[in-house]
Amino acid sequence: MLTSGSDTIRKYSYLVTKMKFPVSTIPTFVSISKFIVNIALVIIMIIIFCVAGHTPTIYILQLPFYMLLMYIFFTIWSLFASLLSSMSKDFGNLVKSMVTAVFWLSGILWNPDTIQIGWVKKLLMLNPVTFLTTGFRNCFINHTWFWEQPKRLMYFIIITVIMLILAIWTYRKLRKEIPDVLN
């Protein structure tokens, strides 16, 4: 959703330019389609986990919570990023180039809890993708409840609320200009 979310309005520009279609709903339905694919992949991951001999524990009950947070954050992100990307192709290119850095800094391939330098660890925890990947890791491997790490959850909520405020503000500023720019 980081890259495809930023291109949603530009990709579906015919909905905006040819008819009166609410711009804010385009990132939402793209996010829903990606979320359905994510649900299927999580089910496959659980099956692989079970085949490998690791039975799911009670901690897997928090998986829907993390999936909901992931859906909310990426829907907000795609609204914000797609608005800016529809106004400037350069912003979309910037997002595409930054995704590699986000991937390597998010802890998908390594555990950010192993970082010993305090300020680096805190900086990494400000990344919402790190919170989500750590949450999935907590469901399957670390066996930690989300309420046992309230600071991480609070950082994630604060960043998500800031992103929501930015998305709403950007939407209000640009919603009338987007059809003209996309023509």
MARLO-941409 format. One record per residue (C-alpha): residue number from 0; x, y, z. Coordinates in steps of 0.001 Angstrom, whole numbers. Each point is the difference from the previous one (the first is absolute). Layout:
resi;px;py;pz
NUM;X;Y;Z
...
***
This chain:
resi;px;py;pz
0;0;0;0
1;2925;2361;394
2;629;212;-3746
3;-3342;-964;-1506
4;-1816;2168;2519
5;1790;3081;-1232
6;-1100;-643;-3596
7;-3690;-766;574
8;-1539;3298;-1074
9;2282;316;-3010
10;-675;-3640;-963
11;-3777;453;229
12;-5;3544;-1372
13;-2852;-833;-2377
14;-2303;-234;3039
15;920;3522;1017
16;100;1693;-3398
17;-2871;-1673;-1870
18;-2614;3;2760
19;-654;1429;3418
20;1602;-2656;2173
21;1176;740;3547
22;3775;81;-102
23;327;-1164;3596
24;-1617;-3373;-715
25;2514;-1089;-2640
26;2829;-750;2462
27;-2520;-1745;2249
28;-1140;-2562;-2537
29;3580;-640;-1113
30;919;-522;3657
31;-2900;-2429;441
32;1150;-2052;-2999
33;3558;-152;1374
34;-1371;-900;3434
35;-1883;-2982;-1415
36;3223;-1236;-1607
37;1758;527;3348
38;-2614;-2129;1792
39;608;-2826;-2476
40;3773;273;476
41;-346;-26;3796
42;-2089;-3171;-228
43;2696;-1578;-2168
44;2640;1151;2508
45;-1929;-1604;2871
46;-270;-3259;-1962
47;3743;20;-736
48;683;780;3657
49;-2107;-3013;1046
50;1596;-2307;-2595
51;3416;1005;1324
52;-1050;-1348;3399
53;-833;3231;1796
54;-3523;-102;1320
55;-1711;3368;360
56;-256;1264;3556
57;-2513;2263;1671
58;2095;2983;-1126
59;-1343;-458;-3517
60;-3268;1509;1258
61;1575;3444;-294
62;674;-514;-3709
63;-3337;1605;-1076
64;880;3033;2128
65;3314;469;-1812
66;-1663;-615;-3352
67;-2621;2643;751
68;2676;2501;1021
69;1898;-826;-3178
70;-3096;559;-2133
71;-761;3334;1694
72;3546;1307;-285
73;503;-985;-3625
74;-3392;1384;-1027
75;890;3330;1594
76;3461;-132;-1571
77;-1381;-747;-3454
78;-2470;2897;234
79;2750;2413;1011
80;2622;-1265;-2434
81;-2353;-375;-2963
82;-1208;3574;376
83;3546;1318;-93
84;992;-2415;-2748
85;-2917;1084;-2169
86;1242;3575;226
87;3658;-903;-586
88;1427;-3089;-1669
89;3248;719;1799
90;-1612;-784;3353
91;-1047;-3421;-1296
92;3553;-594;-1204
93;1342;1088;3390
94;-2278;-2492;1759
95;1103;-2803;-2320
96;3645;760;688
97;-528;192;3776
98;-1799;-3353;265
99;3295;-1905;-96
100;1297;2002;2958
101;-3265;-518;1897
102;233;-3730;-703
103;3529;-318;1387
104;-673;2258;2988
105;-3323;-1577;961
106;1261;-3232;1498
107;-1679;-2339;-2440
108;3148;-2062;-467
109;1527;643;3420
110;-1270;580;3508
111;199;3669;1036
112;-31;-1052;3669
113;3603;-1179;-435
114;1228;3592;-494
115;2032;1044;3034
116;297;3739;-735
117;-2940;1656;1743
118;-605;2985;-2289
119;255;-2143;-3149
120;-2483;-2480;1434
121;-2399;2819;936
122;351;1532;-3462
123;-793;-3359;-1608
124;-3081;-365;2181
125;-1358;3262;-1436
126;-313;-1809;-3323
127;-3581;-1339;-175
128;1093;-2897;-2218
129;2415;-1074;2742
130;-2851;-35;2509
131;-2126;-2153;-2298
132;2769;-2480;-851
133;948;-274;3655
134;-3663;-574;808
135;-215;-2880;-2464
136;3246;-1379;1437
137;-1484;288;3506
138;-3029;-2051;-1097
139;2015;-2901;-1350
140;3477;4;1509
141;512;2326;2975
142;-3346;-765;1674
143;-527;3531;1272
144;-3322;1811;366
145;-359;3467;-1483
146;-902;1493;3384
147;3347;-1166;1390
148;1676;2619;-2211
149;-2182;3088;479
150;2630;2499;-1215
151;222;-1679;-3393
152;-3767;-8;-365
153;-142;3661;1067
154;2698;967;-2549
155;-1955;-1783;-2709
156;-3287;1669;952
157;1611;3450;134
158;1646;-443;-3422
159;-3277;-1310;-1454
160;-1993;2931;1393
161;2577;2463;-1351
162;-209;-1723;-3389
163;-3824;191;141
164;92;3728;764
165;2433;559;-2874
166;-2148;-2079;-2356
167;-3189;1887;895
168;1721;3358;-290
169;1549;-960;-3363
170;-3323;-1333;-1258
171;-1811;3213;882
172;2662;2076;-1726
173;311;-2067;-3191
174;-3328;-1723;-680
175;-1244;2659;-2429
176;3298;278;-1863
177;624;-3701;-595
178;-2392;-480;-2959
179;1584;2974;-1762
180;3530;-1251;586
181;-799;-3543;-1171
182;-1529;1158;-3313
***
